[in-house]
């Protein structure tokens, strides 16, 4: 692993290929900040990403299931309330946060991706939150 601002950074080659690796590299170069979660997938219809801890589940609401899905957690979603940011690297539809993590929703961040155009399209998203400090429990 490489060091980046005192935190371990996974080599980009571990992403296998594609948009996600480029997107994370560009974010790091532009803001000197690594996302806590990077996600990509092909969407045809409406899908919702549900993020809890270091787990990501996809709910397909309408259309085909998400294809070519890849994601990488750099830090778990915290259980405490805080501000979350999302950056869209690639999109041809509407992407929005529909639910913020709260104690009464099993701290879950939900993101709706709505692709209305015909056929599939690749989406790439990055999520930022205050990273946990594993040195100070």
WOBEL-V890439 format. One record per run of one state. SS is the DSSP state (hx for helix, st for strand, lp for the rest). FROM is the first residue (numbers start at 1). LEN is the number of residues. If there is no record, write none. Layout:
ss->SS from->FROM len->LEN
ss->SS from->FROM len->LEN
This chain:
ss->lp from->1 len->1
ss->st from->2 len->3
ss->lp from->5 len->2
ss->st from->7 len->3
ss->lp from->10 len->2
ss->hx from->12 len->4
ss->lp from->16 len->3
ss->hx from->19 len->13
ss->lp from->32 len->5
ss->st from->37 len->16
ss->lp from->53 len->2
ss->st from->55 len->19
ss->lp from->74 len->11
ss->st from->85 len->6
ss->lp from->91 len->3
ss->st from->94 len->6
ss->lp from->100 len->3
ss->hx from->103 len->3
ss->lp from->106 len->3
ss->st from->109 len->7
ss->lp from->116 len->5
ss->st from->121 len->8
ss->lp from->129 len->9
